[in-house]
Amino acid sequence: MIHKKYSADKKSCEVTFTLPASIETESACLCGNFNDWDPESTPMKKNEEGTLTTTVKLEAGTEYKFRYCIDNSRWENDPDADGQIPNPFGSEDSVIKI
């Protein structure tokens, strides 16, 4: 699930990314072109229900590519993203438009 909350001036947006508890994982990180695809820079936190979440502030008027890095070993897209686009590795990246 993805939740967008725009600033009053609409110049930025706080985006909360959530992975459901049904995804079996010990850890997950949000990676994208907004954090140089660094699997360490935006870790997701597990809550008492077992869902994993993280929130990032992004500049409005931009399209961002992202994926989830699960257990430092596999990459997953978000079915709730605004779209999917091919990447140079033969798979796809999720896209969010702010």
Biopython code that builds the backbone (N, CA, C, O; Angstrom):
import numpy as np
from Bio.PDB.StructureBuilder import StructureBuilder

atoms = [
    (1, "MET", "N", (0.843, -1.170, 0.000)),
    (1, "MET", "CA", (0.000, 0.000, 0.000)),
    (1, "MET", "C", (0.895, 1.243, 0.000)),
    (1, "MET", "O", (1.960, 1.261, 0.618)),
    (2, "ILE", "N", (0.450, 2.247, -0.688)),
    (2, "ILE", "CA", (1.176, 3.509, -0.765)),
    (2, "ILE", "C", (0.213, 4.626, -0.389)),
    (2, "ILE", "O", (-0.898, 4.711, -0.911)),
    (3, "HIS", "N", (0.661, 5.485, 0.531)),
    (3, "HIS", "CA", (-0.164, 6.622, 0.947)),
    (3, "HIS", "C", (0.636, 7.901, 0.728)),
    (3, "HIS", "O", (1.762, 8.028, 1.207)),
    (4, "LYS", "N", (0.037, 8.862, -0.009)),
    (4, "LYS", "CA", (0.691, 10.136, -0.306)),
    (4, "LYS", "C", (0.033, 11.247, 0.505)),
    (4, "LYS", "O", (-1.193, 11.345, 0.559)),
    (5, "LYS", "N", (0.865, 12.089, 1.141)),
    (5, "LYS", "CA", (0.368, 13.252, 1.879)),
    (5, "LYS", "C", (1.181, 14.470, 1.437)),
    (5, "LYS", "O", (2.347, 14.622, 1.801)),
    (6, "TYR", "N", (0.538, 15.334, 0.642)),
    (6, "TYR", "CA", (1.221, 16.504, 0.091)),
    (6, "TYR", "C", (1.337, 17.615, 1.125)),
    (6, "TYR", "O", (0.486, 17.760, 2.003)),
    (7, "SER", "N", (2.406, 18.395, 1.005)),
    (7, "SER", "CA", (2.581, 19.573, 1.854)),
    (7, "SER", "C", (1.543, 20.618, 1.459)),
    (7, "SER", "O", (0.940, 20.531, 0.389)),
    (8, "ALA", "N", (1.341, 21.599, 2.320)),
    (8, "ALA", "CA", (0.347, 22.644, 2.056)),
    (8, "ALA", "C", (0.647, 23.391, 0.763)),
    (8, "ALA", "O", (-0.274, 23.786, 0.047)),
    (9, "ASP", "N", (1.926, 23.589, 0.458)),
    (9, "ASP", "CA", (2.288, 24.306, -0.767)),
    (9, "ASP", "C", (2.423, 23.386, -1.986)),
    (9, "ASP", "O", (2.745, 23.848, -3.080)),
    (10, "LYS", "N", (2.179, 22.086, -1.796)),
    (10, "LYS", "CA", (2.203, 21.077, -2.868)),
    (10, "LYS", "C", (3.580, 20.907, -3.518)),
    (10, "LYS", "O", (3.679, 20.359, -4.616)),
    (11, "LYS", "N", (4.641, 21.371, -2.851)),
    (11, "LYS", "CA", (5.987, 21.245, -3.409)),
    (11, "LYS", "C", (6.667, 19.941, -3.015)),
    (11, "LYS", "O", (7.646, 19.530, -3.637)),
    (12, "SER", "N", (6.148, 19.301, -1.989)),
    (12, "SER", "CA", (6.716, 18.023, -1.555)),
    (12, "SER", "C", (5.592, 17.113, -1.078)),
    (12, "SER", "O", (4.451, 17.536, -0.895)),
    (13, "CYS", "N", (5.952, 15.858, -0.886)),
    (13, "CYS", "CA", (4.953, 14.864, -0.500)),
    (13, "CYS", "C", (5.613, 13.834, 0.411)),
    (13, "CYS", "O", (6.680, 13.308, 0.095)),
    (14, "GLU", "N", (4.972, 13.551, 1.541)),
    (14, "GLU", "CA", (5.414, 12.453, 2.393)),
    (14, "GLU", "C", (4.698, 11.203, 1.905)),
    (14, "GLU", "O", (3.469, 11.145, 1.874)),
    (15, "VAL", "N", (5.485, 10.211, 1.525)),
    (15, "VAL", "CA", (4.924, 8.978, 0.980)),
    (15, "VAL", "C", (5.232, 7.844, 1.949)),
    (15, "VAL", "O", (6.389, 7.598, 2.290)),
    (16, "THR", "N", (4.182, 7.159, 2.385)),
    (16, "THR", "CA", (4.345, 6.007, 3.263)),
    (16, "THR", "C", (4.161, 4.744, 2.439)),
    (16, "THR", "O", (3.131, 4.548, 1.793)),
    (17, "PHE", "N", (5.171, 3.895, 2.472)),
    (17, "PHE", "CA", (5.175, 2.618, 1.763)),
    (17, "PHE", "C", (4.942, 1.520, 2.796)),
    (17, "PHE", "O", (5.593, 1.501, 3.840)),
    (18, "THR", "N", (4.023, 0.614, 2.509)),
    (18, "THR", "CA", (3.683, -0.451, 3.450)),
    (18, "THR", "C", (3.681, -1.799, 2.748)),
    (18, "THR", "O", (3.066, -1.967, 1.695)),
    (19, "LEU", "N", (4.378, -2.754, 3.349)),
    (19, "LEU", "CA", (4.342, -4.146, 2.897)),
    (19, "LEU", "C", (3.458, -4.923, 3.860)),
    (19, "LEU", "O", (3.594, -4.766, 5.073)),
    (20, "PRO", "N", (2.553, -5.758, 3.351)),
    (20, "PRO", "CA", (1.643, -6.494, 4.234)),
    (20, "PRO", "C", (2.362, -7.568, 5.048)),
    (20, "PRO", "O", (3.449, -8.020, 4.691)),
    (21, "ALA", "N", (1.731, -7.960, 6.142)),
    (21, "ALA", "CA", (2.284, -9.006, 7.009)),
    (21, "ALA", "C", (2.389, -10.337, 6.281)),
    (21, "ALA", "O", (3.163, -11.203, 6.691)),
    (22, "SER", "N", (1.626, -10.514, 5.209)),
    (22, "SER", "CA", (1.656, -11.776, 4.461)),
    (22, "SER", "C", (2.992, -12.007, 3.749)),
    (22, "SER", "O", (3.295, -13.132, 3.352)),
    (23, "ILE", "N", (3.790, -10.950, 3.588)),
    (23, "ILE", "CA", (5.122, -11.112, 2.997)),
    (23, "ILE", "C", (6.044, -11.601, 4.107)),
    (23, "ILE", "O", (6.327, -10.878, 5.062)),
    (24, "GLU", "N", (6.501, -12.819, 3.969)),
    (24, "GLU", "CA", (7.368, -13.402, 4.989)),
    (24, "GLU", "C", (8.781, -12.874, 4.821)),
    (24, "GLU", "O", (9.450, -13.153, 3.826)),
    (25, "THR", "N", (9.224, -12.106, 5.807)),
    (25, "THR", "CA", (10.543, -11.499, 5.736)),
    (25, "THR", "C", (11.053, -11.151, 7.120)),
    (25, "THR", "O", (10.277, -10.874, 8.035)),
    (26, "GLU", "N", (12.337, -11.169, 7.256)),
    (26, "GLU", "CA", (12.980, -10.693, 8.481)),
    (26, "GLU", "C", (13.251, -9.197, 8.388)),
    (26, "GLU", "O", (13.200, -8.480, 9.388)),
    (27, "SER", "N", (13.540, -8.734, 7.167)),
    (27, "SER", "CA", (13.837, -7.319, 6.976)),
    (27, "SER", "C", (13.484, -6.905, 5.554)),
    (27, "SER", "O", (13.421, -7.728, 4.641)),
    (28, "ALA", "N", (13.256, -5.608, 5.395)),
    (28, "ALA", "CA", (12.983, -5.052, 4.071)),
    (28, "ALA", "C", (13.454, -3.604, 4.053)),
    (28, "ALA", "O", (13.439, -2.917, 5.075)),
    (29, "CYS", "N", (13.871, -3.157, 2.882)),
    (29, "CYS", "CA", (14.294, -1.775, 2.688)),
    (29, "CYS", "C", (13.654, -1.241, 1.416)),
    (29, "CYS", "O", (13.417, -1.982, 0.462)),
    (30, "LEU", "N", (13.379, 0.046, 1.422)),
    (30, "LEU", "CA", (12.870, 0.728, 0.244)),
    (30, "LEU", "C", (14.063, 1.288, -0.516)),
    (30, "LEU", "O", (14.867, 2.032, 0.046)),
    (31, "CYS", "N", (14.178, 0.938, -1.780)),
    (31, "CYS", "CA", (15.292, 1.400, -2.609)),
    (31, "CYS", "C", (14.730, 2.056, -3.861)),
    (31, "CYS", "O", (13.737, 1.595, -4.425)),
    (32, "GLY", "N", (15.373, 3.136, -4.288)),
    (32, "GLY", "CA", (14.919, 3.798, -5.503)),
    (32, "GLY", "C", (15.898, 4.858, -5.951)),
    (32, "GLY", "O", (16.948, 5.059, -5.341)),
    (33, "ASN", "N", (15.534, 5.540, -7.037)),
    (33, "ASN", "CA", (16.429, 6.575, -7.541)),
    (33, "ASN", "C", (16.470, 7.788, -6.613)),
    (33, "ASN", "O", (17.307, 8.668, -6.811)),
    (34, "PHE", "N", (15.604, 7.864, -5.616)),
    (34, "PHE", "CA", (15.625, 8.938, -4.624)),
    (34, "PHE", "C", (16.665, 8.688, -3.525)),
    (34, "PHE", "O", (16.999, 9.613, -2.784)),
    (35, "ASN", "N", (17.187, 7.454, -3.402)),
    (35, "ASN", "CA", (18.227, 7.161, -2.411)),
    (35, "ASN", "C", (19.388, 6.370, -3.034)),
    (35, "ASN", "O", (20.071, 5.610, -2.348)),
    (36, "ASP", "N", (19.595, 6.559, -4.328)),
    (36, "ASP", "CA", (20.680, 5.903, -5.077)),
    (36, "ASP", "C", (20.623, 4.382, -4.987)),
    (36, "ASP", "O", (21.654, 3.713, -5.056)),
    (37, "TRP", "N", (19.421, 3.840, -4.832)),
    (37, "TRP", "CA", (19.199, 2.391, -4.785)),
    (37, "TRP", "C", (19.989, 1.726, -3.657)),
    (37, "TRP", "O", (20.357, 0.556, -3.758)),
    (38, "ASP", "N", (20.241, 2.462, -2.602)),
    (38, "ASP", "CA", (21.013, 1.946, -1.468)),
    (38, "ASP", "C", (20.114, 1.110, -0.551)),
    (38, "ASP", "O", (19.211, 1.659, 0.080)),
    (39, "PRO", "N", (20.342, -0.206, -0.464)),
    (39, "PRO", "CA", (19.485, -1.062, 0.358)),
    (39, "PRO", "C", (19.653, -0.850, 1.861)),
    (39, "PRO", "O", (18.953, -1.484, 2.650)),
    (40, "GLU", "N", (20.552, 0.016, 2.266)),
    (40, "GLU", "CA", (20.756, 0.281, 3.693)),
    (40, "GLU", "C", (20.152, 1.617, 4.125)),
    (40, "GLU", "O", (19.962, 1.840, 5.320)),
    (41, "SER", "N", (19.847, 2.509, 3.183)),
    (41, "SER", "CA", (19.502, 3.882, 3.564)),
    (41, "SER", "C", (18.059, 4.081, 4.025)),
    (41, "SER", "O", (17.789, 5.016, 4.779)),
    (42, "THR", "N", (17.129, 3.236, 3.599)),
    (42, "THR", "CA", (15.726, 3.437, 3.978)),
    (42, "THR", "C", (15.115, 2.119, 4.453)),
    (42, "THR", "O", (14.312, 1.513, 3.743)),
    (43, "PRO", "N", (15.496, 1.676, 5.656)),
    (43, "PRO", "CA", (14.931, 0.422, 6.170)),
    (43, "PRO", "C", (13.460, 0.585, 6.524)),
    (43, "PRO", "O", (12.999, 1.674, 6.867)),
    (44, "MET", "N", (12.745, -0.510, 6.433)),
    (44, "MET", "CA", (11.335, -0.524, 6.808)),
    (44, "MET", "C", (11.228, -1.108, 8.214)),
    (44, "MET", "O", (11.987, -2.003, 8.587)),
    (45, "LYS", "N", (10.268, -0.586, 8.994)),
    (45, "LYS", "CA", (10.085, -1.040, 10.370)),
    (45, "LYS", "C", (8.831, -1.888, 10.471)),
    (45, "LYS", "O", (7.790, -1.553, 9.907)),
    (46, "LYS", "N", (8.945, -2.995, 11.201)),
    (46, "LYS", "CA", (7.812, -3.897, 11.398)),
    (46, "LYS", "C", (7.023, -3.439, 12.617)),
    (46, "LYS", "O", (7.597, -3.181, 13.675)),
    (47, "ASN", "N", (5.690, -3.337, 12.466)),
    (47, "ASN", "CA", (4.847, -2.962, 13.600)),
    (47, "ASN", "C", (4.243, -4.205, 14.245)),
    (47, "ASN", "O", (4.536, -5.327, 13.832)),
    (48, "GLU", "N", (3.404, -4.006, 15.254)),
    (48, "GLU", "CA", (2.841, -5.137, 15.997)),
    (48, "GLU", "C", (1.932, -6.023, 15.152)),
    (48, "GLU", "O", (1.746, -7.195, 15.481)),
    (49, "GLU", "N", (1.365, -5.494, 14.077)),
    (49, "GLU", "CA", (0.534, -6.306, 13.181)),
    (49, "GLU", "C", (1.372, -7.101, 12.187)),
    (49, "GLU", "O", (0.848, -7.961, 11.479)),
    (50, "GLY", "N", (2.669, -6.815, 12.132)),
    (50, "GLY", "CA", (3.548, -7.528, 11.214)),
    (50, "GLY", "C", (3.759, -6.839, 9.884)),
    (50, "GLY", "O", (4.510, -7.339, 9.047)),
    (51, "THR", "N", (3.105, -5.687, 9.666)),
    (51, "THR", "CA", (3.339, -4.955, 8.424)),
    (51, "THR", "C", (4.642, -4.167, 8.538)),
    (51, "THR", "O", (5.053, -3.774, 9.630)),
    (52, "LEU", "N", (5.266, -3.949, 7.420)),
    (52, "LEU", "CA", (6.513, -3.180, 7.361)),
    (52, "LEU", "C", (6.223, -1.843, 6.698)),
    (52, "LEU", "O", (5.578, -1.796, 5.651)),
    (53, "THR", "N", (6.699, -0.748, 7.303)),
    (53, "THR", "CA", (6.442, 0.575, 6.743)),
    (53, "THR", "C", (7.684, 1.458, 6.807)),
    (53, "THR", "O", (8.582, 1.255, 7.624)),
    (54, "THR", "N", (7.697, 2.429, 5.927)),
    (54, "THR", "CA", (8.664, 3.517, 5.981)),
    (54, "THR", "C", (8.052, 4.711, 5.255)),
    (54, "THR", "O", (7.222, 4.551, 4.360)),
    (55, "THR", "N", (8.470, 5.900, 5.652)),
    (55, "THR", "CA", (7.970, 7.129, 5.039)),
    (55, "THR", "C", (9.148, 7.953, 4.539)),
    (55, "THR", "O", (10.143, 8.130, 5.242)),
    (56, "VAL", "N", (9.021, 8.453, 3.320)),
    (56, "VAL", "CA", (10.051, 9.322, 2.742)),
    (56, "VAL", "C", (9.393, 10.594, 2.226)),
    (56, "VAL", "O", (8.235, 10.585, 1.809)),
    (57, "LYS", "N", (10.144, 11.683, 2.261)),
    (57, "LYS", "CA", (9.674, 12.963, 1.726)),
    (57, "LYS", "C", (10.262, 13.127, 0.334)),
    (57, "LYS", "O", (11.479, 13.075, 0.157)),
    (58, "LEU", "N", (9.396, 13.324, -0.652)),
    (58, "LEU", "CA", (9.823, 13.425, -2.044)),
    (58, "LEU", "C", (9.359, 14.744, -2.647)),
    (58, "LEU", "O", (8.324, 15.290, -2.266)),
    (59, "GLU", "N", (10.138, 15.240, -3.588)),
    (59, "GLU", "CA", (9.815, 16.480, -4.281)),
    (59, "GLU", "C", (8.667, 16.249, -5.260)),
    (59, "GLU", "O", (8.653, 15.256, -5.987)),
    (60, "ALA", "N", (7.714, 17.165, -5.274)),
    (60, "ALA", "CA", (6.561, 17.054, -6.176)),
    (60, "ALA", "C", (6.977, 17.342, -7.615)),
    (60, "ALA", "O", (8.000, 17.979, -7.867)),
    (61, "GLY", "N", (6.165, 16.860, -8.549)),
    (61, "GLY", "CA", (6.406, 17.083, -9.966)),
    (61, "GLY", "C", (7.434, 16.141, -10.561)),
    (61, "GLY", "O", (7.983, 16.407, -11.631)),
    (62, "THR", "N", (7.695, 15.041, -9.872)),
    (62, "THR", "CA", (8.735, 14.102, -10.288)),
    (62, "THR", "C", (8.196, 12.681, -10.290)),
    (62, "THR", "O", (7.296, 12.345, -9.520)),
    (63, "GLU", "N", (8.752, 11.857, -11.157)),
    (63, "GLU", "CA", (8.434, 10.433, -11.201)),
    (63, "GLU", "C", (9.637, 9.679, -10.640)),
    (63, "GLU", "O", (10.768, 9.890, -11.076)),
    (64, "TYR", "N", (9.386, 8.802, -9.678)),
    (64, "TYR", "CA", (10.459, 8.061, -9.015)),
    (64, "TYR", "C", (10.323, 6.571, -9.284)),
    (64, "TYR", "O", (9.218, 6.028, -9.311)),
    (65, "LYS", "N", (11.473, 5.913, -9.484)),
    (65, "LYS", "CA", (11.502, 4.454, -9.618)),
    (65, "LYS", "C", (11.890, 3.874, -8.264)),
    (65, "LYS", "O", (12.704, 4.452, -7.545)),
    (66, "PHE", "N", (11.300, 2.719, -7.916)),
    (66, "PHE", "CA", (11.633, 2.091, -6.643)),
    (66, "PHE", "C", (11.325, 0.605, -6.667)),
    (66, "PHE", "O", (10.590, 0.115, -7.524)),
    (67, "ARG", "N", (11.905, -0.098, -5.707)),
    (67, "ARG", "CA", (11.621, -1.514, -5.446)),
    (67, "ARG", "C", (11.889, -1.767, -3.967)),
    (67, "ARG", "O", (12.520, -0.960, -3.285)),
    (68, "TYR", "N", (11.396, -2.898, -3.494)),
    (68, "TYR", "CA", (11.688, -3.322, -2.130)),
    (68, "TYR", "C", (12.791, -4.374, -2.168)),
    (68, "TYR", "O", (12.747, -5.296, -2.981)),
    (69, "CYS", "N", (13.775, -4.234, -1.291)),
    (69, "CYS", "CA", (14.817, -5.244, -1.124)),
    (69, "CYS", "C", (14.431, -6.071, 0.105)),
    (69, "CYS", "O", (14.443, -5.571, 1.230)),
    (70, "ILE", "N", (14.092, -7.329, -0.123)),
    (70, "ILE", "CA", (13.595, -8.213, 0.927)),
    (70, "ILE", "C", (14.734, -9.114, 1.404)),
    (70, "ILE", "O", (15.361, -9.811, 0.607)),
    (71, "ASP", "N", (14.993, -9.092, 2.704)),
    (71, "ASP", "CA", (16.026, -9.937, 3.324)),
    (71, "ASP", "C", (17.381, -9.831, 2.629)),
    (71, "ASP", "O", (18.142, -10.797, 2.594)),
    (72, "ASN", "N", (17.678, -8.664, 2.082)),
    (72, "ASN", "CA", (18.955, -8.425, 1.388)),
    (72, "ASN", "C", (19.245, -9.429, 0.281)),
    (72, "ASN", "O", (20.400, -9.619, -0.101)),
    (73, "SER", "N", (18.188, -10.079, -0.240)),
    (73, "SER", "CA", (18.458, -11.109, -1.250)),
    (73, "SER", "C", (17.503, -11.091, -2.437)),
    (73, "SER", "O", (17.853, -11.594, -3.505)),
    (74, "ARG", "N", (16.323, -10.535, -2.285)),
    (74, "ARG", "CA", (15.405, -10.531, -3.427)),
    (74, "ARG", "C", (14.742, -9.162, -3.556)),
    (74, "ARG", "O", (14.587, -8.422, -2.584)),
    (75, "TRP", "N", (14.359, -8.858, -4.786)),
    (75, "TRP", "CA", (13.739, -7.574, -5.110)),
    (75, "TRP", "C", (12.277, -7.801, -5.457)),
    (75, "TRP", "O", (11.940, -8.734, -6.185)),
    (76, "GLU", "N", (11.408, -6.939, -4.927)),
    (76, "GLU", "CA", (9.969, -7.032, -5.179)),
    (76, "GLU", "C", (9.439, -5.675, -5.608)),
    (76, "GLU", "O", (9.901, -4.634, -5.140)),
    (77, "ASN", "N", (8.460, -5.704, -6.506)),
    (77, "ASN", "CA", (7.762, -4.495, -6.906)),
    (77, "ASN", "C", (6.520, -4.314, -6.052)),
    (77, "ASN", "O", (6.128, -5.210, -5.306)),
    (78, "ASP", "N", (5.911, -3.149, -6.170)),
    (78, "ASP", "CA", (4.700, -2.836, -5.417)),
    (78, "ASP", "C", (3.507, -2.839, -6.368)),
    (78, "ASP", "O", (3.471, -2.042, -7.305)),
    (79, "PRO", "N", (2.522, -3.726, -6.145)),
    (79, "PRO", "CA", (1.360, -3.761, -7.031)),
    (79, "PRO", "C", (0.506, -2.494, -6.955)),
    (79, "PRO", "O", (-0.311, -2.244, -7.841)),
    (80, "ASP", "N", (0.691, -1.690, -5.898)),
    (80, "ASP", "CA", (-0.070, -0.450, -5.752)),
    (80, "ASP", "C", (0.650, 0.763, -6.330)),
    (80, "ASP", "O", (0.173, 1.888, -6.188)),
    (81, "ALA", "N", (1.785, 0.550, -6.978)),
    (81, "ALA", "CA", (2.534, 1.657, -7.582)),
    (81, "ALA", "C", (1.723, 2.276, -8.715)),
    (81, "ALA", "O", (0.758, 1.686, -9.201)),
    (82, "ASP", "N", (2.129, 3.469, -9.125)),
    (82, "ASP", "CA", (1.450, 4.152, -10.231)),
    (82, "ASP", "C", (1.750, 3.499, -11.571)),
    (82, "ASP", "O", (1.075, 3.779, -12.562)),
    (83, "GLY", "N", (2.747, 2.640, -11.611)),
    (83, "GLY", "CA", (3.085, 1.931, -12.838)),
    (83, "GLY", "C", (4.325, 1.088, -12.651)),
    (83, "GLY", "O", (4.926, 1.060, -11.577)),
    (84, "GLN", "N", (4.700, 0.398, -13.721)),
    (84, "GLN", "CA", (5.906, -0.428, -13.762)),
    (84, "GLN", "C", (6.615, -0.091, -15.073)),
    (84, "GLN", "O", (5.971, 0.062, -16.110)),
    (85, "ILE", "N", (7.941, 0.023, -15.024)),
    (85, "ILE", "CA", (8.695, 0.284, -16.247)),
    (85, "ILE", "C", (9.898, -0.659, -16.301)),
    (85, "ILE", "O", (10.449, -1.029, -15.264)),
    (86, "PRO", "N", (10.304, -1.048, -17.517)),
    (86, "PRO", "CA", (11.460, -1.939, -17.651)),
    (86, "PRO", "C", (12.728, -1.280, -17.103)),
    (86, "PRO", "O", (12.910, -0.067, -17.199)),
    (87, "ASN", "N", (13.596, -2.110, -16.528)),
    (87, "ASN", "CA", (14.894, -1.616, -16.072)),
    (87, "ASN", "C", (16.000, -2.302, -16.877)),
    (87, "ASN", "O", (15.717, -3.246, -17.615)),
    (88, "PRO", "N", (17.240, -1.856, -16.755)),
    (88, "PRO", "CA", (18.320, -2.429, -17.563)),
    (88, "PRO", "C", (18.726, -3.848, -17.166)),
    (88, "PRO", "O", (19.597, -4.439, -17.805)),
    (89, "PHE", "N", (18.110, -4.399, -16.128)),
    (89, "PHE", "CA", (18.480, -5.729, -15.644)),
    (89, "PHE", "C", (17.521, -6.820, -16.114)),
    (89, "PHE", "O", (17.606, -7.962, -15.662)),
    (90, "GLY", "N", (16.611, -6.470, -17.019)),
    (90, "GLY", "CA", (15.690, -7.458, -17.569)),
    (90, "GLY", "C", (14.432, -7.668, -16.758)),
    (90, "GLY", "O", (13.653, -8.575, -17.051)),
    (91, "SER", "N", (14.218, -6.852, -15.750)),
    (91, "SER", "CA", (12.974, -6.927, -14.982)),
    (91, "SER", "C", (12.320, -5.548, -15.012)),
    (91, "SER", "O", (12.594, -4.757, -15.915)),
    (92, "GLU", "N", (11.475, -5.257, -14.056)),
    (92, "GLU", "CA", (10.788, -3.970, -14.024)),
    (92, "GLU", "C", (10.980, -3.301, -12.678)),
    (92, "GLU", "O", (11.229, -3.960, -11.669)),
    (93, "ASP", "N", (10.859, -1.972, -12.679)),
    (93, "ASP", "CA", (10.841, -1.179, -11.459)),
    (93, "ASP", "C", (9.436, -0.628, -11.271)),
    (93, "ASP", "O", (8.727, -0.361, -12.241)),
    (94, "SER", "N", (9.046, -0.463, -10.024)),
    (94, "SER", "CA", (7.801, 0.233, -9.721)),
    (94, "SER", "C", (8.031, 1.728, -9.911)),
    (94, "SER", "O", (9.157, 2.212, -9.787)),
    (95, "VAL", "N", (6.962, 2.452, -10.211)),
    (95, "VAL", "CA", (7.032, 3.896, -10.426)),
    (95, "VAL", "C", (5.982, 4.568, -9.556)),
    (95, "VAL", "O", (4.847, 4.103, -9.450)),
    (96, "ILE", "N", (6.384, 5.672, -8.935)),
    (96, "ILE", "CA", (5.433, 6.510, -8.211)),
    (96, "ILE", "C", (5.561, 7.926, -8.756)),
    (96, "ILE", "O", (6.664, 8.450, -8.910)),
    (97, "LYS", "N", (4.417, 8.534, -9.045)),
    (97, "LYS", "CA", (4.383, 9.894, -9.587)),
    (97, "LYS", "C", (3.920, 10.833, -8.483)),
    (97, "LYS", "O", (2.848, 10.656, -7.904)),
    (98, "ILE", "N", (4.746, 11.833, -8.205)),
    (98, "ILE", "CA", (4.436, 12.792, -7.141)),
    (98, "ILE", "C", (4.084, 14.120, -7.772)),
    (98, "ILE", "O", (3.786, 15.081, -7.062)),
]
sb = StructureBuilder()
sb.init_structure("model")
sb.init_model(0)
sb.init_chain("A")
sb.init_seg("    ")
for serial, (resi, resn, name, xyz) in enumerate(atoms, 1):
    if name == "N":
        sb.init_residue(resn, " ", resi, " ")
    sb.init_atom(name, np.array(xyz, "f"), 0.0, 1.0, " ", f" {name:<3s}", serial, name[0])
structure = sb.get_structure()
